[in-house]
Amino acid sequence: MTQRDTLGNVTAPFHAALGTILTKRQKKAADFETALAELEALVEKMEQGDLTLDESLKQFERGVQLTRSCQQALQEAEQKVQILLEKGGQQTLEPLESDDQPS
């Protein structure tokens, strides 16, 4: 067995795992976008006032589920940003540059 064969056997599972991780991240982002779009459509539909009381309650319940899902995704994203910004055990938050401020 050559070194290439050994590496091929080791890297194949690694690439499969990496693909799974990337797919899960992409799915989370897509899930957030999908949930947000569904929530916006649901709000629009409810604002029209054409739903029965029972339909309104079902839509409201779905809206609460979607809101919680979006909040969870945003909270996870915020935690990731905080971890990425930590330097030497201390958080160093830097203000975003706006178009109004000189560089």
C-alpha positions in Angstrom: 0.0 0.0 0.0 1.4 3.4 -1.0 1.3 6.6 1.0 -1.1 7.9 -1.5 -3.5 5.0 -0.9 -3.3 5.6 2.9 -4.0 9.4 2.5 -6.8 8.7 0.1 -8.5 6.5 2.7 -8.0 9.1 5.4 -9.0 12.1 3.4 -12.2 10.7 2.0 -14.0 10.6 5.4 -12.6 14.0 6.2 -13.9 15.5 2.9 -17.3 13.8 3.6 -17.4 15.3 7.1 -16.4 18.7 5.8 -19.1 18.6 3.2 -21.7 17.7 5.9 -20.6 20.7 8.0 -20.7 23.1 5.1 -24.1 21.7 4.1 -25.5 22.2 7.6 -24.2 25.8 7.7 -25.7 26.5 4.3 -29.0 24.8 5.5 -29.1 27.0 8.6 -28.6 30.1 6.6 -31.3 29.0 4.1 -33.6 28.0 7.0 -33.3 31.5 8.5 -34.0 33.1 5.2 -36.9 30.8 4.5 -38.4 31.3 7.9 -38.0 35.1 7.7 -39.7 35.1 4.3 -42.5 32.9 5.5 -43.0 35.1 8.6 -43.2 38.3 6.4 -45.8 36.6 4.1 -47.7 35.5 7.1 -47.8 39.0 8.6 -48.9 40.4 5.3 -51.7 37.8 5.1 -52.9 38.5 8.6 -52.8 42.3 8.1 -55.3 41.9 5.2 -57.9 40.7 7.8 -59.5 38.1 5.5 -58.8 35.1 7.8 -61.3 33.5 10.1 -60.6 33.5 13.8 -59.4 29.9 13.7 -57.2 30.6 10.7 -55.8 33.7 12.4 -54.9 31.7 15.6 -53.2 29.0 13.5 -51.2 31.6 11.6 -50.3 33.4 14.8 -49.1 30.1 16.3 -47.0 29.5 13.2 -45.7 33.1 13.4 -44.5 32.5 17.0 -42.7 29.4 15.9 -41.0 31.2 13.1 -40.1 34.1 15.3 -38.4 31.8 17.8 -36.6 30.0 15.1 -35.3 33.3 13.7 -34.3 34.6 17.1 -32.4 31.4 17.8 -30.5 31.7 14.5 -29.6 35.3 15.2 -28.5 34.5 18.7 -26.2 31.8 17.4 -24.8 34.1 14.8 -24.2 36.8 17.5 -22.3 34.3 19.7 -20.1 33.3 16.7 -19.3 36.9 16.0 -18.4 37.5 19.7 -16.1 34.4 19.7 -14.4 35.6 16.5 -13.9 39.1 18.0 -12.2 37.8 21.2 -8.5 38.5 21.2 -6.3 37.3 24.0 -9.2 36.5 26.3 -10.6 40.1 26.0 -13.3 41.2 23.7 -12.3 44.0 21.4 -15.3 45.4 19.7 -14.6 47.8 17.0 -17.2 50.2 15.6 -18.4 49.7 12.1 -17.2 52.2 9.6 -20.1 54.1 8.1 -20.1 56.0 4.8 -20.4 59.3 6.8 -17.1 58.9 8.7 -13.8 59.8 7.0 -11.5 56.8 6.6 
